[in-house]
Amino acid sequence: MESAGKGAITDEEIAPLRAELPITERHLYLDNAAVAPLPRRSLDAMTAWARSVHERGGLDEDAWEAMAATTRASAARVLGCSSPERVAFVRNTSHGLSLAAAGLRWRTGDAIAYFAGDYPSNVYPWEVVARRHGVQTRPVRHEAGGRATADALAPALEDGRVRLVAVSSAFYATGARADLDAIGALCRERDALLVVDGIQTLGFEPGRLDERGIDVLAADGHKWLLSVPGCGVTGFSERAIERIDPVIVGWKSARDAFDFDRVRDGADVAPDGLAPGALRFEEGSPDYAGIACLGASIDLLLDLGLDRVTERVRRLAERLAEGAGAAGLVLRSPADPNARAGFLSIAHPDGDAATATVHARLTEGSVVASLRRGSLRLAPHVYTTEAEIDRAVALLAAP
């Protein structure tokens, strides 16, 4: 990825980024797996668009479209799509996943496989599809630590009825990363679409959609992409675009969308009249403010180099895991750093109440973290420093 030759990201290198994040002056923020703080440059990009509307109405619309095209190209690089035309802007991760759920041409006897106990956004759409279309769902159990693997999934695909496999790139409760390379290969072998909720890894690492054989990869911007809620991206494979119909269609879904007069004598909405690629899934006026913000944040990560971001966050998380272990806490995330995303799930050996007490101690020490399923979830990001990790460890170890 970009900046691959620069070596590891140092605390000195991210000092300018920390200066853009006022929260670092008040809190040790380890809740990036929930909502990440917004860099000043991204705030400025969003307010610049609003100022344009305030001062000039719609006179700058061509510039807004150009900005959206630039952001789409940057998003394609993060997602790992070979073409920006295979990227759609969406309201959130659920929106992107639901495009696949509602748009696939379901047939009697079809089945969907997903991992049981996953985040609701990657369970509810498939169960609704099952009720509406008479499709069977096949919940699959994670392996230990919440890891989604091809071995766990394979029995559900043996009869050839599964047309779609849904998986989160990382399990929200433990940070366990799905083995997407092996799952992607299995889905290709069984001709099942692979649909990925990527919100817990995209920005921590590149999506590598094409490389991994992913068909749909959806993520909102407000976690590892360092943007705002309500504006995200979804990447599609070529075969997903062929098999999924847009279920919400508007003026922006059509080819030559700004030629409004083409419908005077009636409109043909045949497939060849739709916008190319994933653009057909954008039905109306886009969230230009969110897109401007998302573009600035994505470019920030690309400038650092996503592979370097991954290495730094893993290094910080491993330092945190070692300190938590030395403090007598239990790691509920996979022990192998390569098998987990950028965050950790830890717990007190005496149970939920004791874990909640540790969480309260962190909060009193101005450390922001989350409790999920009785565990403490700690999520550093690229702007977190080694000194901050050591301070968090000291609080974890306090009596």
N, C-alpha and C positions, 0 to 999 in steps of 0.2 A: 504494500500500500504506500501512500505518499510518505515522504520523509523517512523511508526505510533505512537510509544510510546514516541517519543522525545518531543512532544509539539510544540508550534509555533516556526517558524524560526525567529531568532533575527538578528538585524543588525550586531552584533558581529559574528554570525555564517557565514554570507555571506561575511565577510571581505576578506577571502582568495580568493573567487571567484572574487570579485571586483578587486583584485590585478592582476587577469588574464585578465582584460578587460581595456586596456589603455584608451579607450574612456571615461571612468568614470572620468578620470583626467581632461578632457577638456570640456565635455558636460554633461548635464543632459539628458539622452537618454530615451525618452518616445515614441519611434517609433518601438517597438518590434512587432507590428502587421503588419509592412512592412518588414523590414529586421533587425534581431537581430545581435548584435556584437558577434564575435566568441571568445570563451575562448581560452586561450593559450594552454591548454592541447589538445584541438581539433585540433588546428593548428599544434601542435607537432606530433600528430598522423598522420595527413595527410602528413607532410613533411618526417616523418619516412618511410612511404611507398614509397614516391618519391625517397628518398635516397637509399632504397633497390633496386629500378630499376636502379638508376644511377650507383650504385656500383656493382650490381650482376645480372643485366639483369633479366631473368626469373627464376633464380635458387631458389628463395624463393616463387614460386607460391603456393606450398602447404601451406605455412604459410599465404599467402594472403587469400586462401580459408578458412582456419581455423578462421582467423580474421573475414571474412564475416559471417561465421556461428555463431560466438559469437555475432556479432552485430544483426544478424537476431533474435537470441534468446532474446536479450535485447529489440528489437523492438516489439516482440510478447508480452512482458510484458507490454509495454507502450500502445499498441493497445488493449490489452485485448483479444488476441487470445490464445486458449489453446495449440496450436502447432506452433512452428516456421515454419513448412512446409506450413502454411497458410499465410505466409508473403512473398511478392515479393518486391525487390528493384526496384524503378522506377525513371525516370528522374525528375519528378515533379508531382504535384497534378493533372494537366491536363492529364498527361500520365496515371495515375492510373484510373481516371474517364473514359478516353477513352477506356481503356481495357474493361470496362463493356459496354460502349455504342456500340462499334464495335463488341464485341464478343458474346453478347446475341443473341440467335437464334430467331430473330423477325418473327412474323407471321402476315398475313393480319388481320386487325382489332385491332391490339395491340395499346396501348396508353402509354404515359409517362407523369407523373405529376412532375412538378418542381415549385419552387417558383419564381414568376415574379420579375424582378429587382435584381436578385441575381448576384453574381460576374460572369463575362463572362465565366470563366472556368466551371461553373455549369449551363450554358445555351446553349452555342454553341454546345457541343457534342450532346445534345438531339435534337436540331433543325436540325443538319446535318443528324442524324439517321432518323428523320421524312421524310426528302426529299429523302433519298436514299432508304428507305424501305417502304414508304407509311404508316408510323406510325403516329398516331395523338399525338400532344403535348397538354398538359392541364396546362397552367400557373395558379398558385394558388396565391392569394394575401396574403402577410404577415398580421399578426395582428399588432396592434399599436406598434410602436417602432421597427418594423422589425422582430418580433418573429414568427418563424415557429412552428405551433401547429398541433396536430392531428385533432382538431375541424375544423380548416381552410382547412385541407387536405381532410377530410372524404367525402364531396360531390363529389369530383373528382373521388373517387374510388367506388362509389355506383354501377356502372353497371358491375364491374368485369373485365373491359378491360385493366385496368392499370397493366402492368407487371413490371414496374420499377418506383420507387419514388426517386427523386434526391433532396437533401437538403444540405445546408451548416450547419455545427455544430454551427456556429455563423455568423450572418449577418455582412459582412465586414464593412458596413457603420456605424452601431450603436452598435455593440457588443452584440446584442440580441442573447441569446443562444436558439437553437432549442430544443423543448421538445422531445428529441430523445427516451426517454423511452416510451412515449405514441405513438409516430409515429412508432417506431419499433413494438409495439404490434399491431397497426392497419395494418401495412404491412404484418405481419405474418397472421393475420386474413383473409386478402384479397389475400394472396399468391403473393404478389408483392415484388420484391427485393428492399431493401433499400440501396441506394448508397449515401455515405456521403463525402462531401468535408470537411475534418477535419483540414485544415491547420490553422484555427484561434483558435483552442482549444488544439490540441494535443501537449503536453508539458506543457501547462498551467494546464491541467487536463488529467487524463488517458482516453483512448478511450472507454474502456469497451465494445468492439465490441460484444462479446458473450452475455454479460449480457443484453445489450440493444436490441439485435435482429438485429444488423446491418449486412448487407451482404457484402458491400465493403466500406472500410474506407481508404481514400487516403490523404496523407499530404507530402509536401516537407519539407525539414529540416531547412529552413532559417528563420523561425519566432520563435515560442515558443519552438522549439526543440534546438535552439541555435547552429545550424549547418550552412552549406553553401547551396546556391541555386544549383539546378541541381542534387540533390540526395535526394530521399525521400523513403517512404515506403507505401505499400498498403496491408491491411489485408483483407482476404476473409473468408466468412462463408463456411461451407461444401456445402451447397446448391448452393451458387454462383459458386463455382468451378465446380459443376456438370452442371450448366446451361450456363456458359460462356466459349467459345472456345478461345484459343490464336489466334489472327489474325496476329501477327508477330511471325514467328517461325524460330529458328536458332538452332545451335548445342547445345546451353545450354538448350533448351526447352525439350530435350530428356532425358529419363531415362539413367543412366550410361553415362552422357554427355562426359566424358573424354575418353571413348572408341571409338576413332575416326575410328578404322578399321571396326567397325560393319556395315558400309555402303558400303563395297566393292562390295557386290552382290546385292545391292539395299536395300532400307530402308523401313520398315513399320512404317508409322507415325500414326498408329491407336491410339485411346485414351490410350490403355495400354502401348504404347511405349513412351508416354510423361512423363516428370518428375512428381513426385508426388506433389499433392497439387498446391500451387501457384507458385512453382518453374518453372512450364511450361510457365509462363508469362515472364520469363527472357530469352530473345532470344540469347544473345551473351555475349561477355566479359563484366564483370561488371565494374562500376566506383569504383575501389578499394580505390582510394584516398578519394572520397566522403564518401564511406562506413566507412573507418577508422575514418574520422572526425565525422560522424554521430554517430558512436558507442561510441566515447569518450564523446560526448555531452549528449547522452541518459543516459549513465551510471552516469554522473554527476547528472542528474535530479533524477534518481532512487536512488542514494545514499542519496540525500536530502529527498526523499520521495515525490512522486507526489501529494498525498493528502495534505502534508504540503506546497508544492509549491502553490497549488490551494488556500489554506487558506491565505497564505501571500499575494499573488497577489490580491485576493479579498479585503483583509484588506487595502492594499495600494490604490486600486481603490476607495474604499468607502471613505477613507480619502480625496482623490482628489475630489470626487463627492460632498462631504459636503463642501469643501473649495470653489469649483466652484459655488455652489449654494449660499453660503454666499456672493460671489463676484457679484451676480446678473446675472450669466450666466444660460442658460437653458440646462437642461440635456435631450438629445434626446435618450439616451439609456434607457432601462427599469429601473424604480425606484428600483425594487427588485434586490438586489445583486445576488440572486440565479438565476435570469432570464437573466443574462448577462455573457459574458466571461470576460477576463482579461483587457479589454480596455473600454474606455468611448467615447461617442460622445457628445460634448457640443457645444453650439452656443451662440453668443451675441443676446440679444432680439431685437436689431436694425437691424438685417439682415446680409446678406453675407459679405458686405463690412466691417462692424464693426467686424465680426468674423475674417476676413482676417487681420484686424489691430491687433487683439489680437494675431494671429499667428505670425505676424511680430515682435511683442514685445517679444514673447517667443524666437524667433530665435535670436534676438539681445541679449537676455540674455543667449545664449548658451543652450537653451532647444530645443531638436529635437523632432518634432511631425509632423503629417500629416494633410492636409485638405482633407476631403472626403465629397462630396455632400453638400458643404456649411457648414459643421460642422468641428470642431477641434477634431481630434482623438488622444487621449492620452492613451498610452499603457505602463504602468510600467511592469517590470518583477521581478523575485525573487531577483535579485541583486540590485534593486532600494531600497534606504533607505527612512525612514520616513522624515529625514531632507530634502532630495531632493523633496519629495512630498510637503513639506511645502514651499520650495523655489519656486516651480512651482505655488502654490496657490498664493503666494505673487505677482508674476508676472501677474497672471490672474486678480488679484484684483487692479492692478496699474491703475491710471487714464489715 
